[in-house]
Amino acid sequence: MPNAKPGRLPTAPAAMLLSLTLSVPCAPCAAQSSLGPPPGIPATVHLARGVDDPIIDFSSAMVREAYARLGITATDEVPSGERVLKALNAGEFFGDIVHIEGFDRMYPNLVRIPVPLITYYAMAVTDGRLLPIKTWADLSPYRVCIKRGVKSIDMMTKSLPHRIVAAEYAPLFRMLRVGRCEVAVVPQSAWLQPERFEMKGMRTLEPPLQSWPLYHHVHKSNSAIVPLLQRVLQDMAKSGYLEQQRAQYQQRLEKSQREAGITGR
């Protein structure tokens, strides 16, 4: 397409071509979808949700879209903690919605699709105080609350001398409010939990303690699909689809943080 000069609309032929480019779906994707799933891959696959977290909902939509472009229906199961991860590693699920890089080292029967879908942030939260916390090491002098089952945060806080593990977010935030712990370390996606309203007046400390890109994984018995999923996800990234989904997720996070009355540094 001819380059349009800044501040000017494209010429008529260029505008027509732009319109066609935006309106025509990806031909290879449509062709693959119409042909059905690739040989040896079932028409419907069941994926595990290793944790119960709003970020999984957003990631699930992206993963299901990738499978749909291959002519496959993907469903995801209700999570049940460590049990479902063991079942996933044993091959009882086709794959896992998303986890951090390195998840395949903890569960070696899984294969990572090397296209990042969304970024996961670990945040330090206080009852409103501004504490000098910027790194994991800075947490050491404080009593720290975390939520059970969030593996990345669990791993990074195991060595802390004063750590309290809560079963759910609601009791975690209550402990923070009444002073049983001085800092809570939670994923940023906690802002989307109903319990965020327990956080009114609390403060998030910037920058995040750490961020991890999240990746889709499949069981090694299904490794034939890895190059196909990788290509489809790369196409979704190039088209802007993945970035659009990430932007919507970020907008919801910011809106929920404002509604809950959570302040930043």
C-alpha positions in Angstrom: 0.0 0.0 0.0 1.4 3.5 -0.8 2.5 5.4 2.3 0.1 8.1 3.3 1.7 11.4 4.4 1.2 12.4 8.1 -2.0 14.3 8.5 -3.6 13.2 5.2 -6.1 10.5 4.5 -4.9 7.6 2.2 -5.7 8.0 -1.5 -8.9 6.2 -2.7 -7.2 3.0 -3.9 -5.1 2.9 -0.7 -8.2 3.4 1.4 -10.0 0.6 -0.5 -7.1 -1.8 0.1 -7.0 -0.8 3.8 -10.7 -1.5 4.1 -10.3 -4.9 2.5 -7.2 -5.8 4.6 -9.1 -5.0 7.8 -12.3 -6.8 6.9 -11.0 -10.1 5.4 -10.2 -12.8 8.0 -6.9 -14.6 8.1 -7.2 -17.0 5.0 -5.0 -19.8 6.4 -6.8 -19.7 9.7 -10.2 -19.9 8.1 -9.0 -22.7 5.8 -7.6 -24.7 8.7 -10.8 -24.1 10.8 -13.0 -25.3 7.9 -10.9 -28.5 7.5 -11.4 -29.4 11.2 -8.6 -30.3 13.7 -5.2 -31.5 12.5 -4.7 -35.3 12.1 -4.3 -37.1 15.4 -5.8 -34.2 17.4 -9.4 -34.5 18.8 -12.1 -32.1 17.8 -12.5 -31.1 21.5 -9.7 -30.8 24.1 -9.9 -30.3 27.8 -7.5 -27.8 29.4 -6.6 -27.4 33.1 -7.0 -24.2 35.1 -4.2 -24.7 37.7 -5.3 -21.7 39.8 -8.5 -19.8 40.4 -7.5 -16.3 39.3 -9.2 -13.6 37.0 -6.1 -13.5 34.8 -6.9 -17.1 33.8 -10.3 -16.0 32.5 -8.6 -13.5 30.1 -5.9 -16.0 29.1 -8.5 -18.7 28.5 -10.3 -16.5 25.9 -7.0 -16.1 24.0 -6.1 -19.8 24.2 -9.6 -20.9 23.1 -9.4 -18.5 20.2 -6.1 -20.1 19.1 -7.6 -23.6 19.2 -10.7 -22.4 17.4 -8.5 -21.2 14.5 -7.2 -24.7 14.2 -10.8 -26.1 14.1 -10.6 -27.3 17.7 -13.0 -26.6 20.6 -11.1 -26.1 23.9 -12.8 -26.3 27.2 -11.3 -25.6 30.6 -11.9 -27.4 33.9 -12.7 -26.0 37.4 -9.4 -25.8 39.3 -8.7 -27.8 42.4 -5.1 -26.9 43.3 -2.3 -29.3 43.4 -4.5 -32.3 42.5 -5.3 -30.8 39.1 -1.6 -30.0 38.4 -0.7 -33.6 39.2 -3.5 -34.8 36.9 -2.2 -32.4 34.2 1.3 -33.8 34.4 -0.1 -37.3 34.2 -1.8 -36.5 30.9 -5.4 -36.4 32.2 -5.7 -33.0 30.5 -4.7 -31.9 27.0 -2.8 -28.9 28.5 -2.9 -26.0 30.9 -4.3 -22.6 30.2 -1.3 -20.5 31.3 1.6 -20.6 33.7 4.9 -18.8 34.1 8.0 -19.9 32.3 9.7 -22.7 34.2 6.4 -24.4 35.0 7.5 -27.1 32.6 10.5 -27.7 34.8 8.3 -28.3 37.8 6.0 -30.5 35.8 8.3 -32.1 33.2 5.6 -33.8 31.1 4.5 -30.4 29.9 5.7 -28.5 26.8 5.6 -24.7 26.7 4.3 -22.8 23.6 6.9 -20.1 23.4 4.5 -17.1 22.7 3.8 -15.0 25.8 0.1 -14.3 26.2 -0.2 -11.9 29.1 2.0 -10.5 32.0 1.5 -11.4 35.6 2.6 -9.0 38.3 3.4 -9.6 42.0 2.5 -6.6 44.1 3.2 -5.6 47.7 0.2 -4.1 49.5 0.1 -2.3 52.9 -2.7 -1.0 55.1 -2.0 2.5 53.7 1.6 2.9 55.0 4.4 3.8 52.5 7.1 1.2 53.3 10.5 1.0 51.6 9.8 -2.2 49.7 11.0 -2.5 46.1 12.5 -6.1 46.0 11.7 -9.5 47.5 14.6 -9.0 49.9 13.0 -5.9 51.3 10.2 -8.0 52.7 12.4 -9.8 55.2 11.8 -7.5 58.2 8.0 -7.6 57.9 5.2 -10.0 58.6 4.0 -11.0 55.2 0.7 -12.5 54.1 0.3 -14.5 50.9 -2.6 -16.6 49.4 -2.2 -20.3 49.2 -1.9 -21.8 45.8 -0.2 -18.9 44.0 2.9 -20.8 43.2 5.1 -18.0 41.9 4.6 -15.9 45.0 4.9 -18.9 47.2 8.3 -19.8 45.8 9.6 -16.2 46.1 8.5 -15.9 49.8 9.4 -19.3 51.2 12.5 -18.1 52.9 10.9 -15.2 54.6 11.1 -15.5 58.4 7.6 -14.1 59.1 5.2 -15.5 56.5 1.5 -16.2 57.0 -0.4 -18.2 54.3 -4.2 -17.5 54.0 -6.7 -19.8 52.2 -8.5 -16.9 50.4 -8.1 -13.2 49.7 -10.8 -12.1 52.1 -9.1 -13.4 55.3 -5.7 -12.2 53.9 -6.9 -8.6 53.6 -8.6 -8.8 57.0 -5.3 -9.9 58.6 -3.6 -7.0 56.8 -6.2 -4.5 58.1 -6.0 -5.6 61.7 -2.2 -5.8 61.8 -1.6 -9.6 61.9 0.7 -8.9 58.9 2.3 -5.7 57.7 2.5 -6.5 54.0 0.4 -8.7 51.7 2.0 -10.0 48.5 -0.7 -10.6 45.9 -1.0 -10.8 42.1 -2.2 -7.6 40.5 -5.2 -9.6 39.2 -6.5 -9.6 42.8 -8.0 -6.2 42.0 -10.6 -8.1 40.0 -11.7 -10.3 42.9 -14.9 -9.5 44.8 -12.7 -9.3 47.9 -11.0 -6.2 46.6 -13.6 -4.1 48.4 -12.0 -5.3 51.6 -9.0 -3.3 50.4 -10.4 0.2 50.6 -7.7 2.6 51.8 -4.9 0.2 51.2 -1.8 1.1 49.2 0.1 -0.8 46.5 3.8 -0.2 46.5 5.4 0.5 43.2 7.2 -0.9 41.2 5.9 -4.5 41.2 8.1 -6.9 43.0 8.4 -9.0 39.8 6.6 -9.7 36.6 6.3 -12.9 34.6 5.0 -13.5 31.1 2.5 -16.3 31.0 2.5 -19.2 28.5 0.2 -21.9 27.3 1.4 -25.5 27.9 0.4 -28.8 26.5 1.1 -32.3 27.7 4.0 -33.9 25.9 1.8 -36.6 24.4 0.2 -33.8 22.4 3.4 -32.2 21.2 2.4 -32.5 17.6 0.2 -29.5 18.0 3.0 -27.3 19.4 4.2 -25.8 16.0 0.6 -25.3 14.9 -0.3 -23.4 18.1 2.9 -21.5 18.0 2.2 -20.3 14.4 -1.4 -19.3 15.2 -0.4 -17.4 18.4 2.3 -15.6 16.5 -0.3 -14.6 13.9 -2.6 -13.4 16.6 0.3 -11.3 18.0 1.1 -9.8 14.6 -2.5 -8.9 13.9 -2.8 -7.0 17.2 -5.4 -9.4 18.7 -3.3 -10.4 21.7 -2.4 -6.7 22.5 -6.0 -5.8 22.2 -7.0 -8.4 24.8 -4.1 -7.3 27.1 -5.3 -3.7 26.9 -8.8 -4.7 27.8 -7.5 -6.6 30.8 -5.4 -3.6 31.9 -8.4 -1.3 31.6 -10.5 -3.6 33.8 -7.7 -3.7 36.4 -7.4 0.1 36.6 -11.1 0.5 36.8 -11.4 -2.1 39.6 -8.5 -0.5 41.5 -10.3 2.9 41.4 -13.6 1.4 42.5 -12.0 -0.4 45.4 -10.3 2.8 46.6 -6.8 1.3 46.4 -4.1 3.9 46.2 -0.6 3.6 44.6 2.7 4.8 45.8 
